[in-house]
Amino acid sequence: MKNLILFDDDDYWRSLLPLTYTKPISELRVGILTLREKWELIYNATASFITQDYLAEKYPIAIEDDNVLINSSFLPTEHLQLIINDLTLNEAIIYDNQLVAARLDRKQFDKLVVDKEIDEIHGLDISGIEEAIRIINRPHHIFTMNGQEIKADYKRLIKGRKSQELADHNQAINKAQIFIEEGARVDFSILNAADGPIYIGKNATIMEGSIIKGPFAMGEHSVVKMGAKIYGDTTLGPFCKVGGEVQNVVFTGFSSKAHDGYLGNSVIGEWCNLGADTNSSNLKNNYTEVKAWSYPEERFLKTGLTFHGIIMGDHSKTGINTMLNTGTIIGINCNIFGSGYPRNFIPSYSWGGNSGFITYNLDKGLQTAEIVMKRRNKVLTVQDEKILKYVFFESAKYRNWE
């Protein structure tokens, strides 16, 4: 069996900040699965990583005699899978001067990864084969591609499996496109899979009075709260709690928006909490294109989108009645509260709101992260602490009130 390695393109990794501050690109969730989980399922393999130096201790690399390297930003389209499957040893796939994938022995692996040389590797250029390529290299790509990826993951996950029965007290449209994992519970709710599938993970719960429209997916132990209204192209990762009105949002995992309030066209990292009646705008009053902060450019760039809500990094929180503006980018370990709209780029470790920000104390931030993770029976490891400390110091340059 070939050894699977998922590698981060440095430029793409930085373009996906703040979501990638704490993880490789392959740990981002798009559709039902993370990018890593997709490739592992396809190749029945366990992947290792090539990522940023400060992340490498938590996400190490394993090298063997026959290695298949895949650029984490490239989604596994059927066409791309076929091209990768046909790779011979020491052959690579190139798209628009970007390395997409390669099959390497140990010697050539060292040349490519350590010495940055590919002279002895045959490169197959697929720049003209557009149907093979779907790339995640800006945060908003996660929610814009989510519906299509839910459909693709749904096909992969249900193959050869049988769904648990949906209880008769629910109402369902296109029941054949609803898959319910073992131990999941759905009570007195409406599930509409006419426009896309609905996937309900193991031991997940949909509480009474909820209305859900596909494509929709929820991971294991996640909860949809009573009376929730959830529109299509939405994903709840594992151990999430979500209520209110949600449209085209990806919750990566272990995060909560448990109360009323609207959230649309957004990506929420891990270990986040949106306080009661937190609302996010996803459309400007003048209906013009939304700009969002770009970390590589260190300025606001056009997104090409009219609808763009918020991008929130891991461990960030909002207080009750928080209002967030269109295209707001929120870093790691932020605490946002108070009346009015805060700025639409909030650097990591920010504490405050519309009236101003101060730096969130590092030790207090780590203490809160430890408490929050313990509530889900998870441990804030020494590796996690090192990563969060690195982000604190690396992001200091953006906290320009200091």
N, C-alpha and C positions, 0 to 999 in steps of 0.2 A: 504493500500500500504506500502511495506517495505521501510525503509529509507536507501538510498544509500550513503555510505561513501567510498571514495577512499583514501588509505593510502600509504605512501612512506616507503619502506624498506630503512633504513638509509644507508646501504652499497651500494645499487643500486643507491640511490639519489646521493651519492658522486661520484660514478663511471660515472654518466652522466653529471658531471660538465665539462665545464662551462655553459652548456645549462640550468641546473637546479639552478644556482645561484639565479635566480630571480623568480622562480616558482616551484610548485610541479611537479613531474614526469607526472602527469595526464594532465598537460597543454602543453605537447609536442605534436607536430603534426606528425603523421605517417599515410600515405595514404591521404585521403581527410580530415578526421576529426582529432581532438585532441583525446588523449586517453580518456579524460573525456567525450567528445561528443559522442564517440562510445558507452560507457556504458549507458549514459543518453538516447540515442536513443533506445538502446536495451530494457531498462527497463522503458522507458517513465517516467523518474524521474529526479529530480535535485539533483546533487551530492554535498556533502560537503567534507572536506579534513582533513586528518591527515598528517601533514608535519613538516618541521623544525620550531622551536620556532619563529625565526625572520620573517618567512613567514606567520605565523598563523593569524596575524591581517588582512592581505589582503585575506587570504584563510582560513576562519574559519570552525569549525566543528559544525554540528547539530546532536544531539543524541535524539533518540526516543525510544519507547518501543520495537520495532522490527527493528533491523539494519542489513543490509547486507554490510559487509566490503570486499573490493576487493583490492588486491595488484596492485597498478597502473602500475607496470612494465609488468604485464601479459596481453597479447593481448586477445581480446574476440573471441577465436575460437569457432566454433559451438559446439565442444565436451565439452569445458570448460563451456560454457553457460548451457548446459544440466545438468552438474554436480552441478553447482551453483544453478540452479532452483530447484534441488531435496534436497537442504539443509533443515534440520529441525532446530528448534530453539536450539541454543547453540551447533551447530555442525560446524566443521572447515574442510578445505581442505588443505592438506600439500603436497608439492612437493619438494623432495630433501632437507628436513628439513627446507623449507621456507614456511611461511604461505601464501597461495594463496588467500583464501577467508574464511569468517566465517559469520554465522548468529547468532546474539547475542541480548539478552535482555539487559536492562540497567545494571543490576548487573554484568553479565558476561562481558559486555563491560568494566566496570571499572577494573575488575580483569585482563583482557587481556591487555588493553591499559595503565592503570595506574600502576598496580602491576606486570605486565608482567607474570601473572600466567594463565595457561590453563588447570589446573588439572581437572576442572569440565566440560571441553568441549571435546566432542567426536571428534577425529581427523580422517579424511578419507585420507589415503595416496594414492596419484595418481602418484607416482614416475615412475611406469611402463607404464603409459598411455601417451606416448610421443606425440601422435597426438593431445592431448589436450593443449599442452604447446608451446607457442611462447613468448619469454621474450625479453624486451628491457632493457638491463643493461649496454650497452656501447654506446657512441654517434654514432659510425658507424652503429650500428644496425638499426638506423632510416632510413638511405638511402638504406641499403641492403635489408630491409624488405618493403620498400615503395611501390614497384610495386605490390606485393601481397596484401598489405593493400588497395591500390587504388581500386583493383578489388573487395575486400570484402566490402569496404565502398560504392562503386558504387551500388552494389546489394541492400544494406540497404537503400540507399537514393532514388533510383528511383522506389522502390516498390509502385505500385498503382498510379504513377504519369505519366504525359505526358510531353514530351520534347517540347520546342519551336522549330519551324522549322528552319533548316539551310538554309540560303539564297542561291539561285541558282548560284550566281556568285562565290561560293566556290567550291572546289573539295573535295570529301570525299570518303574514303575507309571504308567499313563496317559501313555505316551510322547508322545502328540499335544500335551500341554501342557508339553513341555520344549523350549525354544528355546536353541540353542547358536550363539554368534557365531563368526565366522571366527577361526581360530587358537587357539580354546579347546581344552583337553585335559581329559578325564575318564577316570581309570584305576581299574578294579576297585572301583567304588563303587555304592551303592544310592541311586537317586533316586525318590522317591515324590511324584508330582504329583496324587494322588487328591483332595486337599482344596484344591489351588491350584497355579498354574503355577510352573515353575522356569525362571529366565532366567539364562543364563551368558554373561557379557560377553566382548568381544574379547580374545584372548590370556590369558584367565583359566585357572586350573588347579585341578582338584579331585584331590587326591592319593589314593593307594590306601587302601581300607578306610573311606572316609567314608560316612556315612549322612545323607542330606539329605531333609527333608520340606518340601513347598511349603505355602503360598506362600513362595518364596525367590528372591532375586536377588543377583547379584554383578557388580560393574563390571569394566571392563577391567583386565587385569594383576593382578587379585586372586587370592589363593591360599587354598584350604581345605587345611589341613595333614592329614597322615595320621591316619586313625582318628577324625576329628572327628565329633561328633554335633550336627547342627544342625536344630532344630525350626522349625516354620513361623512366618510373619510376620517373617522375618529378612532384612535387607539388608546386604550388604557393598558400600560405595562403591568407587570405583577405587583400585587399589594398596593394598589391605588384605591382611593375613595373619591368618587366624583358625583356631584349633584348640580342642580341648577340647569342652565342652558349652555350647551357646548356644541361647537360646530367646527369640524376639520381641525382637531387638536391632537397632538401626539404627547401623551404623558409617558416618559421613558420608563418609569417604575418607581415604586415606593413614595409616591407623591399624592397629595390630597387637595381637592377643591370640593369639599364636602357639603357646601351650603349654596344658597341662591347666588346669582350673579352670572353675567355672560362672559364667555371666553370663546374666541373664534380665531381660526387661521394662525395657530400658535404652536410652539414646542416648549414643553416643560421638562426640565431635567429631573434628576433623582433627588429624593429627600427634600422636596419643596412643599410648602403649604400656602394656599391662598385663603386668606381669612374671609369670614362671612361677608357676602355682598361685594366682594372684589369684582370689579367690572373692567374689561379691556375693550377699547375701541379697535375695530379692525378696518375702518373705512373713514377716510378724511372727509370733512364737511364739504369740501369743494370737489370731491371725487377724483382727485388727481393721483398720479403715481406716488407710491410710498417710498421714501428713502429710509435706509437703516444703516446703523453704524457698521463699518468694516474695520476689523482689527488690522489686516495687512496694510490698508490704505490710511488708517487712523483718521478717517473722515466718513461722512454719510454718503452712501452710494445709492443710486436708483436700483430698485429691486425688480422692476418690470411688472409689479403687481399693484392692483387697486385695493385688494384685500390682504392685509398683513397685520396680525395682532402682535403678540409679544414672543420673545425668545428669552427663556429664563434658565440660567445655569444652576447646577446642583446646589442644594442646601439653602436656597433663597426662600424668603417668606414675605407675605404681605399681611398687614393688619386689616381689621374689619373696615368696610366701606372704602377701600383703596380704589382709586381710579387710575388707570394706566392708558397712556395715549397710543395712537396708531404707530406701529413699528418700533415699539420700545424694546431695547436690548438690555437685559439684566444679567449681571455677572454672577460669580460664585459667592455664596454666603452673604447675600444682601438682606437687609431687613428694612422694608418699605412701609410707611404708615403716614397717617395724617390726611387732611383735606387737600383738595386741589390735585392737579396733575404734576407729578414730578418730571424731571428731565427725561428725555427719551433715549439717553445712553447712561446707564447706571453702572459704574465700574464695580468690580468685585470688592467685597468687604466694605460696602456702603451702608450707612445707618442713617435713616431719615426719610425725607419726602420733599414735597413742594416748598417747604420753608427752608430747606437746606440739608446738607449731608455732613456727617463726620465719618471718620474711619471706625468700622466695627472692630472692636478689640479682638485680636487673634485668639487669645486664650479663651475668651468667652465664646467665640464662634466655634472653637473646637469642642468646648464643653457642651454646647447646645447640640452639635452634630452627634456627639457620643450619646446624649440622652435620646434624641430622636431615633437613632439607629437601634438602640436598645429596645425601644418600644416595638420594633419589628423583629426582635431576637437576632439582630445583627450587631457585629462588633466593629467599632472604629479602630482599625488596625494601626500599627506603627507605620506601615506603608501609606495608609490613607492620610495620616497626620502629616507625613513628609510631603505628600502631594499638596495638601491644603496649605501648608506653610509656604511651599514654593509659590503657589498662586498668589498668596498674600503679598509677598515681596515683588514678584514679577509684575503684578497689576498696580503697584503703588504709583507708577508714572501717570496712570489715568485718573487718579484721585486728585484732581487739580485744585481742590479747595485747601489742600495742605500747604 
